Amino acid sequence: MSGNEADAKRVEMGVRLREAREYLNFSQDEVAVVLGVSRPAVTNIEAGSRKVESLELDKLARLYGRSVTYFLSGEDEGAKDEKVAFAARTLHGLSGRDLEEVTRFANYLRNSSRPSPRRGK
């Protein structure tokens, strides 16, 4: 992988990390404390200008409730059919307000895994 390709992948991962942090309403300061780094380090990770160590990525994935694979590639692991069936069972009986929140979250996930036209994909 060339340096430019690696840089582009790091930027894409940074975007996914930032979107996950913002969705959960965590500040960069809060994430910095969890990682044991400075807030500017978190800013640089999210901008793609700082490499993320494997242990840091593992902590971020746990904090954000997503897989490491998601942050690396934008793809979720596992069989989608099983997940859809699980979601249907889980959604059954929720209130209208709860369903609106689940819809908002589903839209976030859909948009966060879709390549952005601005990133040349």
C-alpha positions as protocol buffer text, in pm:
chain_id: "A"
residue {
  index: 1
  type: MET
  ca { x: 0 y: 0 z: 0 }
}
residue {
  index: 2
  type: SER
  ca { x: 143 y: 337 z: -98 }
}
residue {
  index: 3
  type: GLY
  ca { x: 179 y: 623 z: 145 }
}
residue {
  index: 4
  type: ASN
  ca { x: -111 y: 808 z: -18 }
}
residue {
  index: 5
  type: GLU
  ca { x: -339 y: 504 z: 14 }
}
residue {
  index: 6
  type: ALA
  ca { x: -246 y: 461 z: 379 }
}
residue {
  index: 7
  type: ASP
  ca { x: -308 y: 830 z: 443 }
}
residue {
  index: 8
  type: ALA
  ca { x: -650 y: 809 z: 276 }
}
residue {
  index: 9
  type: LYS
  ca { x: -746 y: 503 z: 484 }
}
residue {
  index: 10
  type: ARG
  ca { x: -632 y: 679 z: 801 }
}
residue {
  index: 11
  type: VAL
  ca { x: -849 y: 982 z: 712 }
}
residue {
  index: 12
  type: GLU
  ca { x: -1150 y: 757 z: 644 }
}
residue {
  index: 13
  type: MET
  ca { x: -1101 y: 580 z: 977 }
}
residue {
  index: 14
  type: GLY
  ca { x: -1072 y: 918 z: 1150 }
}
residue {
  index: 15
  type: VAL
  ca { x: -1405 y: 1024 z: 1002 }
}
residue {
  index: 16
  type: ARG
  ca { x: -1574 y: 706 z: 1129 }
}
residue {
  index: 17
  type: LEU
  ca { x: -1420 y: 758 z: 1474 }
}
residue {
  index: 18
  type: ARG
  ca { x: -1534 y: 1122 z: 1487 }
}
residue {
  index: 19
  type: GLU
  ca { x: -1887 y: 1036 z: 1373 }
}
residue {
  index: 20
  type: ALA
  ca { x: -1915 y: 760 z: 1635 }
}
residue {
  index: 21
  type: ARG
  ca { x: -1788 y: 995 z: 1908 }
}
residue {
  index: 22
  type: GLU
  ca { x: -2028 y: 1271 z: 1806 }
}
residue {
  index: 23
  type: TYR
  ca { x: -2323 y: 1035 z: 1782 }
}
residue {
  index: 24
  type: LEU
  ca { x: -2263 y: 926 z: 2141 }
}
residue {
  index: 25
  type: ASN
  ca { x: -2215 y: 1289 z: 2251 }
}
residue {
  index: 26
  type: PHE
  ca { x: -1865 y: 1231 z: 2386 }
}
residue {
  index: 27
  type: SER
  ca { x: -1628 y: 1523 z: 2389 }
}
residue {
  index: 28
  type: GLN
  ca { x: -1274 y: 1488 z: 2263 }
}
residue {
  index: 29
  type: ASP
  ca { x: -1161 y: 1555 z: 2621 }
}
residue {
  index: 30
  type: GLU
  ca { x: -1363 y: 1257 z: 2749 }
}
residue {
  index: 31
  type: VAL
  ca { x: -1219 y: 1029 z: 2482 }
}
residue {
  index: 32
  type: ALA
  ca { x: -868 y: 1156 z: 2556 }
}
residue {
  index: 33
  type: VAL
  ca { x: -907 y: 1056 z: 2922 }
}
residue {
  index: 34
  type: VAL
  ca { x: -1019 y: 704 z: 2825 }
}
residue {
  index: 35
  type: LEU
  ca { x: -724 y: 666 z: 2586 }
}
residue {
  index: 36
  type: GLY
  ca { x: -474 y: 831 z: 2819 }
}
residue {
  index: 37
  type: VAL
  ca { x: -371 y: 1086 z: 2555 }
}
residue {
  index: 38
  type: SER
  ca { x: -413 y: 1460 z: 2509 }
}
residue {
  index: 39
  type: ARG
  ca { x: -720 y: 1616 z: 2347 }
}
residue {
  index: 40
  type: PRO
  ca { x: -507 y: 1735 z: 2052 }
}
residue {
  index: 41
  type: ALA
  ca { x: -405 y: 1371 z: 1999 }
}
residue {
  index: 42
  type: VAL
  ca { x: -773 y: 1279 z: 1962 }
}
residue {
  index: 43
  type: THR
  ca { x: -818 y: 1571 z: 1720 }
}
residue {
  index: 44
  type: ASN
  ca { x: -524 y: 1442 z: 1514 }
}
residue {
  index: 45
  type: ILE
  ca { x: -658 y: 1085 z: 1516 }
}
residue {
  index: 46
  type: GLU
  ca { x: -995 y: 1205 z: 1389 }
}
residue {
  index: 47
  type: ALA
  ca { x: -825 y: 1419 z: 1124 }
}
residue {
  index: 48
  type: GLY
  ca { x: -620 y: 1121 z: 1008 }
}
residue {
  index: 49
  type: SER
  ca { x: -291 y: 1295 z: 1080 }
}
residue {
  index: 50
  type: ARG
  ca { x: -196 y: 1068 z: 1371 }
}
residue {
  index: 51
  type: LYS
  ca { x: -168 y: 692 z: 1353 }
}
residue {
  index: 52
  type: VAL
  ca { x: -385 y: 495 z: 1594 }
}
residue {
  index: 53
  type: GLU
  ca { x: -212 y: 223 z: 1791 }
}
residue {
  index: 54
  type: SER
  ca { x: -389 y: -113 z: 1802 }
}
residue {
  index: 55
  type: LEU
  ca { x: -461 y: -89 z: 2175 }
}
residue {
  index: 56
  type: GLU
  ca { x: -605 y: 260 z: 2125 }
}
residue {
  index: 57
  type: LEU
  ca { x: -829 y: 137 z: 1845 }
}
residue {
  index: 58
  type: ASP
  ca { x: -948 y: -150 z: 2062 }
}
residue {
  index: 59
  type: LYS
  ca { x: -1037 y: 94 z: 2343 }
}
residue {
  index: 60
  type: LEU
  ca { x: -1220 y: 321 z: 2098 }
}
residue {
  index: 61
  type: ALA
  ca { x: -1416 y: 31 z: 1950 }
}
residue {
  index: 62
  type: ARG
  ca { x: -1526 y: -78 z: 2298 }
}
residue {
  index: 63
  type: LEU
  ca { x: -1610 y: 277 z: 2401 }
}
residue {
  index: 64
  type: TYR
  ca { x: -1815 y: 339 z: 2087 }
}
residue {
  index: 65
  type: GLY
  ca { x: -1977 y: -6 z: 2077 }
}
residue {
  index: 66
  type: ARG
  ca { x: -1851 y: -87 z: 1728 }
}
residue {
  index: 67
  type: SER
  ca { x: -1609 y: -345 z: 1593 }
}
residue {
  index: 68
  type: VAL
  ca { x: -1247 y: -269 z: 1516 }
}
residue {
  index: 69
  type: THR
  ca { x: -1323 y: -397 z: 1165 }
}
residue {
  index: 70
  type: TYR
  ca { x: -1587 y: -128 z: 1124 }
}
residue {
  index: 71
  type: PHE
  ca { x: -1338 y: 148 z: 1202 }
}
residue {
  index: 72
  type: LEU
  ca { x: -1069 y: -5 z: 980 }
}
residue {
  index: 73
  type: SER
  ca { x: -1282 y: -81 z: 674 }
}
residue {
  index: 74
  type: GLY
  ca { x: -1627 y: 66 z: 726 }
}
residue {
  index: 75
  type: GLU
  ca { x: -1779 y: -283 z: 707 }
}
residue {
  index: 76
  type: ASP
  ca { x: -1960 y: -455 z: 990 }
}
residue {
  index: 77
  type: GLU
  ca { x: -1884 y: -816 z: 1071 }
}
residue {
  index: 78
  type: GLY
  ca { x: -2142 y: -1092 z: 1086 }
}
residue {
  index: 79
  type: ALA
  ca { x: -2437 y: -1210 z: 887 }
}
residue {
  index: 80
  type: LYS
  ca { x: -2679 y: -931 z: 806 }
}
residue {
  index: 81
  type: ASP
  ca { x: -2981 y: -1163 z: 787 }
}
residue {
  index: 82
  type: GLU
  ca { x: -2933 y: -1270 z: 1148 }
}
residue {
  index: 83
  type: LYS
  ca { x: -2894 y: -909 z: 1252 }
}
residue {
  index: 84
  type: VAL
  ca { x: -3211 y: -806 z: 1070 }
}
residue {
  index: 85
  type: ALA
  ca { x: -3408 y: -1086 z: 1238 }
}
residue {
  index: 86
  type: PHE
  ca { x: -3265 y: -989 z: 1575 }
}
residue {
  index: 87
  type: ALA
  ca { x: -3353 y: -623 z: 1514 }
}
residue {
  index: 88
  type: ALA
  ca { x: -3711 y: -714 z: 1423 }
}
residue {
  index: 89
  type: ARG
  ca { x: -3751 y: -915 z: 1743 }
}
residue {
  index: 90
  type: THR
  ca { x: -3595 y: -639 z: 1948 }
}
residue {
  index: 91
  type: LEU
  ca { x: -3809 y: -363 z: 1797 }
}
residue {
  index: 92
  type: HIS
  ca { x: -4134 y: -547 z: 1857 }
}
residue {
  index: 93
  type: GLY
  ca { x: -4334 y: -370 z: 2127 }
}
residue {
  index: 94
  type: LEU
  ca { x: -4125 y: -52 z: 2150 }
}
residue {
  index: 95
  type: SER
  ca { x: -4303 y: 279 z: 2199 }
}
residue {
  index: 96
  type: GLY
  ca { x: -4329 y: 531 z: 1917 }
}
residue {
  index: 97
  type: ARG
  ca { x: -4063 y: 749 z: 2081 }
}
residue {
  index: 98
  type: ASP
  ca { x: -3824 y: 455 z: 2115 }
}
residue {
  index: 99
  type: LEU
  ca { x: -3881 y: 359 z: 1751 }
}
residue {
  index: 100
  type: GLU
  ca { x: -3794 y: 715 z: 1645 }
}
residue {
  index: 101
  type: GLU
  ca { x: -3465 y: 690 z: 1837 }
}
residue {
  index: 102
  type: VAL
  ca { x: -3386 y: 351 z: 1679 }
}
residue {
  index: 103
  type: THR
  ca { x: -3462 y: 501 z: 1336 }
}
residue {
  index: 104
  type: ARG
  ca { x: -3225 y: 791 z: 1407 }
}
residue {
  index: 105
  type: PHE
  ca { x: -2954 y: 544 z: 1506 }
}
residue {
  index: 106
  type: ALA
  ca { x: -3016 y: 328 z: 1198 }
}
residue {
  index: 107
  type: ASN
  ca { x: -2984 y: 633 z: 975 }
}
residue {
  index: 108
  type: TYR
  ca { x: -2656 y: 720 z: 1147 }
}
residue {
  index: 109
  type: LEU
  ca { x: -2521 y: 370 z: 1081 }
}
residue {
  index: 110
  type: ARG
  ca { x: -2636 y: 373 z: 720 }
}
residue {
  index: 111
  type: ASN
  ca { x: -2478 y: 711 z: 653 }
}
residue {
  index: 112
  type: SER
  ca { x: -2155 y: 636 z: 840 }
}
residue {
  index: 113
  type: SER
  ca { x: -2081 y: 324 z: 635 }
}
residue {
  index: 114
  type: ARG
  ca { x: -2167 y: 475 z: 297 }
}
residue {
  index: 115
  type: PRO
  ca { x: -1863 y: 612 z: 110 }
}
residue {
  index: 116
  type: SER
  ca { x: -1878 y: 987 z: 72 }
}
residue {
  index: 117
  type: PRO
  ca { x: -1865 y: 1124 z: -284 }
}
residue {
  index: 118
  type: ARG
  ca { x: -1617 y: 1383 z: -156 }
}
residue {
  index: 119
  type: ARG
  ca { x: -1372 y: 1104 z: -74 }
}
residue {
  index: 120
  type: GLY
  ca { x: -1356 y: 996 z: -436 }
}
residue {
  index: 121
  type: LYS
  ca { x: -1558 y: 676 z: -409 }
}
